[in-house]
Amino acid sequence: MRDSDKTLRRRLVDALRPLAERDTRLMLENEDPPFISAFVARHRETISELSMPAAGLVIVIEGRKEVLWGAKRDIYHAGDAFVLPAGAEIDVVNEPDADTGVYRALFVRFSRTLVIEAARLWPQLTKRDIPLGSPITISPTLCSAIIHSGEALAGTLDLSRRVVDHRVLEVLLILAEQGALPLMPKYVDRSVTEAVRLLIRHRLDHAWSTAAVAASLSMSEATLRRRLRDENHSLRALLLTERMHAAYLILSDRDADVADAIAATGYASRSHFSRHFQDAFGQAPSTVRRARKKPLA
C-alpha cells in the first residue's frame, strides 16, 4: 500500500473514531434512516446470516472484519470500507485489534429515498450486477465526504435534515462513480435478478425451487417467472451461474477439494457437477484443483 493511501486511511480512522467510542448497534431498529451506528466488541464475535433492509457503508475503525458472501471471503482492516447491499445475507467475524483488544466499525445506512433520489439525479450511473464486497478506493474526496456525512448523521452538528441528506448524497455519488454501489431508479422494486442472487448465494447447497424462491420474495411463482423473463434470466440459469462461480472460488482455495465444492453447491451427483463445471470453464474441477496445489515459483 502506498504511503498516501496509508495516510488517507489513518485520517479516516482518526476522524471517525470518536463516533465509535461505544456500541450503538441497538439503534439499527430506528425507522428514521439514514443514520450511523457503531459496532464495538472486546471479544471475537460471530454474526451469522446478517442482512440489512437498506444498503449501507461499513467502515472498519479498529481490528479486523472477515465477511463471507456465500463462497466468497473478504478480509477488511482498519481504514477499509465496503458497501453492504440491501438484502445481502452475510456471515461476519469481528476480531479485536491484537494490541488494543477492541474492535470498532461504523455502519452508515442509506435511506431508500436517498438512493432513489441519487438514481434520479445521476441516471448515467445506474448499473447492476456489481460484485458483492467490491473494493472501495479511499480517495481524498471520499475520505472527506465520509467524515462530513458521519459527523452530520451523528448529530454532533446543528444541521438541517436537508443538509444532512446532501452530505449523504455526496457519498452515494462517489461510491456510484467508483462502481461500488448500484443506483436503481425504483429501489424498492429492485431487479428481481439481483434479489434472487442475493437470496440463493448464501445457501447454494439448498434445493431451491421456484415456489421456495417466490415465497421468500413475497410473490407468486408466475410473477417470479415473468419478472425474471423480462430481465432475460431464469431461476435455473441463475442457480447454475452462482453455483459454478462458488465452486471455482472454493477450488481456488488450497485447503479445499472437489468434494468440498460439490457439497457447498448442493450437487448430489459428482458427474453432473463435473459436466456443468467443464461447460462453464472449459476444464475439469480436478484440473483447477491440481493447478492450485502447484508450489509458487
ABEGO torsion letter per residue (X at the ends): XBAAAAAAAAAAAAAAAAAAABBAAAAAABABOBBBBBBBBABBBBBBGBBBABBBBBBBABEBBBBBBEABBBBBBBGBBBBBBBGBBBBBBBBBBAAAGBBBBBBBBBBAAAAAAAAAABAAABBBGBBBGBBBBBBAAAAAAAAAAAAAAAGABBBBAAAAAAAAAAAAAAAAAAGABBBBABAABBBAAAAAAAAAAABAABBBBAAAAAAAAGBBAAAAAAAAAAAGBBAAAAAAAAAAAAAAAAAABAABBAAAAAAAAGBABAAAAAAAAAAAAGBBAAAAAAAAABBBX
